[in-house]
Amino acid sequence: MTENHSSHTSPYPSADFDAGTIDFGYRDVPRGEKKPLVRQVFESVAGKYDVMNDAMSLGIHRVWKRIFVTMLSPQPRHHLLDLAGGTGDITFGWLRRGGGHAVLSDINEAMLEVGRKRAIKAGLIGKMDVCVADAETFPFPDASMDRISMAFGLRNCTDKDAVLQEVRRVLKPGGRFLCLEFSKVDVAALSAVYDAWSFQVLPRMGQMIAGDAESYQYLAESIRMFPDQETLAEMMRSAGMERVSYQNLSGGIVAIHSGWRL
């Protein structure tokens, strides 16, 4: 008889099978050290984060995020939880497109402070809450959110399976999770150019603009360590999400993954 493996077995080994260490870029570090190291990275870059996003992507991140927000399908009766929302781009896009109340959450207070100031300046602060929260154990009731978004945050989490399980827990039946993240390039001609940009240009740009080459070296490495499109899709299924799919953008430089709680 063929063994019936549970559908909730993680396909991503580094989080579960090696209890001692986890990747931090290309380095292995004790699991308990990754969150403080990631926090240090984003505290270092918070003040220049939005400027660097434009420089790093040549502005294309704005197009990716517009597509992402459109896929969230903002509606006044729907509530959004924006995980690892940082300085607020997705939350603001949701609200400006007519979405209901939003929660901008992030584990990093420095990033959220930038987001809070932007929200006040844009006149959006009354339509949202700002919450310091760990995406692996966030403080929201079961089945309480219509939409959960996560843009460029999942790869920085220590226990990605725990994040996806929490997402499934907090989504309402009929609710949808969308994840925008760097992924595996699927155009061979683009791969070499992308590698050169990531590892030669970005750290130098980080030094010039943010005074921090090391953080941007980590960000480039973290992208390469993140699960590819099919692996992440299977992780979402293992967490209990259904109708899981993904869409590549810019030749697979990024992908939008979608999953539902049905």
ABEGO torsion letter per residue (X at the ends): XBBBBBAABBABAAAAABAABBBBEABBBBAAAAAAAAAAAAAAAAAAAAAAAAAAAGGAAAAAAAAAAAAAGBBAABBBBBBGAEAGAAAAAAAAAGBBBBBBBBABAAAAAAAAAAAAAAGAAAABBBBBBBAABBBBBBGABABBBBBGAAAABABAAAAAAAAAAABBBGBBBBBBBBBBBABAAAAAAAAAAAAAAAAAAAAAAAGBAAAAAAAAAAAAABBBAAAAAAAAAAAGBBGBBBBBBGGGABBBBBBBBX
